[in-house]
């Protein structure tokens, strides 16, 4: 049995599809209110803060995939990522199953240095510290041979379906609503985005390759990174019309943060939008040279078609 903890986010759903297509028919979807992706998926309603629920969810599991999402508030992230990780590690130990943890880059420093698997986890912001503590807890358990696990890490999402991410919301979501797209702070710095189906395909491949365990992996992204200016130009080219957009500068965002709780929560991450963001996935590509990474051109086309934007 392959068990997805936090199954109904976009990564969990795409992961379930990939597992069914290429790896296993035995899939258990776990969440507070899980929904089937395939007719014969097994559903398990569970609260991951409850250790007994975690033990029940992981019964008969060979590989557990942790794709959990938490409310996007700093205090919650600082407090709850560690609580969930502790329960999941204990559950995997009791059930003797492997763990594949889907992580992000918030624990990395907010500078222009190339991000690799060896980048120090030295973030000083609350969301980053919450993710750092959870990752360190798992790395310690791995080093002590308490659990067989791997960490796979991804930068900001973009993609079709119910993909959540700032680019999806501020650019494609705005276009869908007939509004002017917006980008944060600087449209002339390079951004690394990951196409969500690629993230889930990469996660499934790592999980089902025995020699990948005991390591941290960056999931595969297109190396031909774009600035938001270039990203918007590609959207314009594909739609055959000029798409004008607004750059939200720091003064405007500061004012907005007083009235929009989400902007207030994003504020601690603004430094990374003022500089190049280079997320390196060469380790994955060297190990899996035949993996086909979706280009930004193809990714944009897919989203425009999925959203029916013309």
C-alpha positions as CSV (number, residue, x, y, z in Angstrom):
1,X,0.0,0.0,0.0
2,X,1.2,3.5,-0.9
3,X,-0.3,6.1,1.5
4,X,-0.5,9.8,0.7
5,X,-0.7,12.0,3.8
6,X,-2.4,15.2,2.9
7,X,-3.8,13.7,-0.3
8,X,-6.2,16.3,-1.7
9,X,-3.8,19.2,-2.5
10,X,-2.5,19.5,-6.0
11,X,0.7,17.6,-5.3
12,X,-1.2,14.8,-3.6
13,X,-3.7,14.5,-6.4
14,X,-1.1,14.5,-9.2
15,X,1.0,12.0,-7.1
16,X,-2.0,9.6,-6.9
17,X,-2.4,9.8,-10.7
18,X,1.3,9.1,-11.3
19,X,1.4,6.2,-8.8
20,X,-1.7,4.6,-10.4
21,X,-0.3,5.0,-13.9
22,X,3.2,3.6,-13.3
23,X,3.7,2.0,-9.9
24,X,0.8,0.6,-7.9
25,X,-3.0,0.0,-7.8
26,X,-3.0,0.1,-4.0
27,X,-3.3,3.7,-2.9
28,X,-4.6,5.1,0.3
29,X,-5.6,8.8,0.5
30,X,-5.4,10.4,4.0
31,X,-6.7,13.7,5.1
32,X,-9.4,15.4,7.2
33,X,-11.9,15.0,4.4
34,X,-10.2,12.9,1.7
35,X,-11.7,12.5,-1.8
36,X,-11.0,9.7,-4.3
37,X,-8.9,10.4,-7.3
38,X,-9.6,6.9,-8.7
39,X,-12.8,4.8,-8.0
40,X,-11.0,2.2,-6.0
41,X,-8.7,4.4,-3.9
42,X,-8.8,3.7,-0.2
43,X,-9.9,6.7,1.9
44,X,-8.8,7.3,5.5
45,X,-10.1,10.2,7.5
46,X,-7.4,11.3,9.9
47,X,-6.0,14.2,12.0
48,X,-2.2,14.1,11.8
49,X,-2.0,15.9,15.1
50,X,-3.5,12.7,16.6
51,X,-0.8,10.0,16.9
52,X,-3.5,7.2,17.0
53,X,-5.0,8.5,13.7
54,X,-1.5,8.5,12.2
55,X,-0.9,4.9,13.3
56,X,-4.2,3.9,11.8
57,X,-3.6,5.8,8.5
58,X,-0.2,4.0,8.1
59,X,-1.4,0.5,8.7
60,X,-0.1,-1.9,6.0
61,X,1.8,0.9,4.3
62,X,5.0,0.3,2.3
63,X,5.7,3.9,1.4
64,X,4.2,7.0,3.0
65,X,4.2,10.3,1.1
66,X,4.0,13.4,3.2
67,X,2.4,16.1,1.1
68,X,0.6,17.9,3.9
69,X,-0.4,21.6,3.7
70,X,-0.9,23.9,6.6
71,X,-2.7,27.3,6.9
72,X,-0.4,30.0,5.6
73,X,0.4,31.8,8.8
74,X,3.8,32.1,10.4
75,X,2.8,31.1,13.9
76,X,1.1,27.9,12.6
77,X,4.1,26.9,10.6
78,X,6.5,27.5,13.4
79,X,4.5,25.4,15.8
80,X,2.8,22.7,13.8
81,X,5.3,21.4,11.2
82,X,7.3,19.9,14.0
83,X,4.3,18.4,15.7
84,X,3.2,16.7,12.4
85,X,6.7,15.5,11.6
86,X,7.1,14.0,15.0
87,X,3.9,12.0,14.7
88,X,4.6,10.9,11.1
89,X,8.1,9.7,12.0
90,X,6.7,7.7,15.0
91,X,4.0,6.3,12.8
92,X,6.4,5.2,10.1
93,X,8.7,3.6,12.7
94,X,5.8,1.6,14.2
95,X,4.5,0.5,10.9
96,X,8.0,-0.1,9.5
97,X,7.3,1.9,6.3
98,X,9.4,4.3,4.2
99,X,8.7,8.0,4.2
100,X,9.0,10.5,1.4
101,X,8.7,14.1,2.5
102,X,7.7,16.8,0.1
103,X,9.4,20.0,1.3
104,X,9.8,23.6,0.0
105,X,12.7,26.1,0.1
106,X,11.6,28.4,2.9
107,X,14.4,27.2,5.2
108,X,17.1,28.5,2.7
109,X,18.6,31.9,3.1
110,X,17.0,34.7,1.2
111,X,19.9,35.6,-1.0
112,X,20.9,35.2,-4.7
113,X,23.2,32.2,-4.1
114,X,22.4,29.1,-6.2
115,X,20.2,26.7,-4.1
116,X,21.5,23.1,-4.0
117,X,20.8,20.2,-1.7
118,X,23.8,21.4,0.3
119,X,22.5,24.9,0.9
120,X,22.5,25.6,4.6
121,X,19.1,25.8,6.3
122,X,19.7,29.2,7.8
123,X,16.4,31.1,7.3
124,X,15.6,33.7,10.0
125,X,11.9,34.1,9.1
126,X,9.2,32.2,11.1
127,X,7.9,30.1,8.2
128,X,11.4,29.1,7.2
129,X,12.3,28.2,10.8
130,X,9.2,26.0,11.1
131,X,10.3,24.1,7.9
132,X,13.9,24.0,9.1
133,X,13.0,22.4,12.4
134,X,10.8,19.8,10.7
135,X,13.5,18.9,8.2
136,X,16.2,18.7,10.9
137,X,14.0,16.3,12.9
138,X,13.6,14.0,9.9
139,X,17.3,14.2,9.0
140,X,18.3,13.2,12.5
141,X,15.9,10.2,12.4
142,X,17.4,9.2,9.0
143,X,21.0,9.6,10.3
144,X,20.2,7.5,13.4
145,X,18.7,4.8,11.2
146,X,15.4,5.1,12.9
147,X,13.6,5.4,9.6
148,X,14.2,4.9,5.9
149,X,13.3,8.2,4.3
150,X,14.1,10.8,1.7
151,X,13.4,14.6,1.3
152,X,12.4,16.0,-2.0
153,X,12.3,19.8,-2.2
154,X,10.5,22.2,-4.6
155,X,10.5,25.9,-5.3
156,X,7.3,27.9,-6.0
157,X,4.6,26.1,-7.9
158,X,2.9,26.9,-11.2
159,X,0.6,24.6,-13.0
160,X,-2.9,23.6,-14.1
161,X,-5.8,22.5,-12.1
162,X,-6.1,23.7,-8.5
163,X,-2.4,24.6,-8.3
164,X,-1.8,27.1,-5.5
165,X,1.0,29.6,-5.8
166,X,1.6,33.3,-6.1
167,X,2.2,33.1,-9.9
168,X,-1.0,31.1,-10.4
169,X,-3.0,33.4,-8.3
170,X,-1.6,36.8,-9.4
171,X,-1.1,36.0,-13.0
172,X,-3.3,33.2,-14.3
173,X,-6.0,33.7,-11.8
174,X,-6.2,37.4,-12.6
175,X,-6.4,36.7,-16.4
176,X,-9.2,34.2,-15.8
177,X,-11.1,36.9,-14.0
178,X,-10.4,39.5,-16.7
179,X,-8.1,41.5,-14.4
180,X,-4.6,42.9,-14.8
181,X,-1.9,40.5,-13.6
182,X,0.4,41.5,-10.8
183,X,4.0,40.5,-9.9
184,X,5.9,41.1,-6.7
185,X,8.6,43.8,-6.4
186,X,10.9,43.1,-9.4
187,X,10.0,41.8,-12.9
188,X,13.7,41.7,-14.1
189,X,15.1,39.0,-11.8
190,X,15.2,35.3,-12.7
191,X,12.6,33.0,-11.1
192,X,12.7,29.2,-10.7
193,X,9.2,27.7,-10.8
194,X,8.3,24.1,-10.8
195,X,5.5,22.7,-12.9
196,X,3.3,20.8,-10.4
197,X,2.8,17.6,-12.5
198,X,6.6,17.4,-12.8
199,X,7.0,17.8,-9.0
200,X,4.6,14.8,-8.4
201,X,6.2,12.7,-11.1
202,X,9.6,13.4,-9.7
203,X,8.5,12.5,-6.2
204,X,7.0,9.2,-7.3
205,X,10.2,8.3,-9.2
206,X,12.4,9.0,-6.2
207,X,10.1,7.1,-3.9
208,X,10.2,4.0,-6.1
209,X,14.0,4.0,-6.7
210,X,15.7,2.2,-3.8
211,X,19.1,4.0,-3.9
212,X,17.6,7.5,-3.5
213,X,16.7,7.0,0.2
214,X,18.8,8.6,3.0
215,X,19.2,11.7,0.9
216,X,17.8,15.2,0.0
217,X,16.7,15.8,-3.6
218,X,15.8,18.9,-5.5
219,X,12.8,18.1,-7.8
220,X,13.3,18.8,-11.5
221,X,12.7,22.3,-13.0
222,X,13.4,23.9,-16.4
223,X,16.9,25.4,-16.3
224,X,15.9,28.1,-18.9
225,X,14.6,30.4,-16.1
226,X,12.6,33.5,-17.0
227,X,12.1,36.8,-15.4
228,X,8.5,37.8,-14.8
229,X,8.9,40.2,-17.7
230,X,9.9,37.4,-20.0
231,X,7.2,35.2,-18.4
232,X,4.5,37.8,-19.2
233,X,5.9,38.2,-22.7
234,X,5.6,34.5,-23.4
235,X,1.9,34.6,-22.2
236,X,1.4,37.6,-24.5
237,X,3.0,35.7,-27.4
238,X,0.8,32.6,-26.9
239,X,-2.4,34.6,-26.5
240,X,-1.6,36.8,-29.5
241,X,-2.2,40.0,-27.6
242,X,-0.2,42.2,-25.2
243,X,-0.8,41.4,-21.6
244,X,-0.1,44.4,-19.4
245,X,0.7,43.8,-15.8
246,X,1.5,45.7,-12.6
247,X,4.7,45.4,-10.5
248,X,3.7,45.7,-6.9
249,X,6.6,47.7,-5.3
250,X,7.5,47.7,-1.6
251,X,5.6,50.8,-0.7
252,X,2.4,49.5,-2.2
253,X,2.8,46.1,-0.6
254,X,3.4,47.7,2.8
255,X,0.1,49.6,2.5
256,X,-1.7,46.5,1.3
257,X,-0.4,44.4,4.2
258,X,-2.5,46.5,6.6
259,X,-5.7,45.5,4.8
260,X,-4.9,42.0,3.4
261,X,-3.9,39.3,5.8
262,X,-2.3,37.2,3.1
263,X,0.0,40.0,2.0
264,X,1.0,40.4,5.6
265,X,1.9,36.7,5.8
266,X,3.9,36.9,2.5
267,X,5.8,40.0,3.7
268,X,8.6,38.1,5.4
269,X,9.4,36.4,2.1
270,X,9.6,39.5,0.0
271,X,13.4,39.6,-0.1
272,X,13.5,36.6,-2.3
273,X,11.4,38.4,-4.9
274,X,13.9,41.2,-5.3
275,X,16.8,39.0,-6.4
276,X,17.5,36.1,-8.7
277,X,16.1,32.8,-7.5
278,X,18.2,29.9,-8.9
279,X,17.0,26.5,-7.7
280,X,19.4,23.8,-9.0
281,X,18.1,20.3,-9.7
282,X,21.1,18.9,-11.5
283,X,21.5,16.1,-9.0
284,X,18.1,14.7,-9.9
285,X,18.8,15.2,-13.7
286,X,22.1,13.4,-13.4
287,X,20.4,10.4,-11.6
288,X,17.4,10.4,-14.0
289,X,18.7,11.7,-17.4
290,X,15.6,10.4,-19.2
291,X,13.1,12.4,-17.1
292,X,11.4,14.9,-19.4
293,X,11.1,18.3,-17.7
294,X,8.2,20.5,-18.8
295,X,9.5,23.8,-20.3
296,X,8.1,27.1,-19.2
297,X,6.7,27.5,-22.8
298,X,4.8,24.2,-22.5
299,X,3.8,24.8,-18.9
300,X,2.3,28.2,-19.7
301,X,0.4,26.7,-22.7
302,X,-1.0,24.0,-20.5
303,X,-2.3,26.4,-17.9
304,X,-3.8,28.8,-20.4
305,X,-5.6,25.8,-22.0
306,X,-6.7,24.4,-18.7
307,X,-8.0,27.8,-17.5
308,X,-9.5,28.4,-20.9
309,X,-7.9,31.8,-21.2
310,X,-8.0,33.3,-24.7
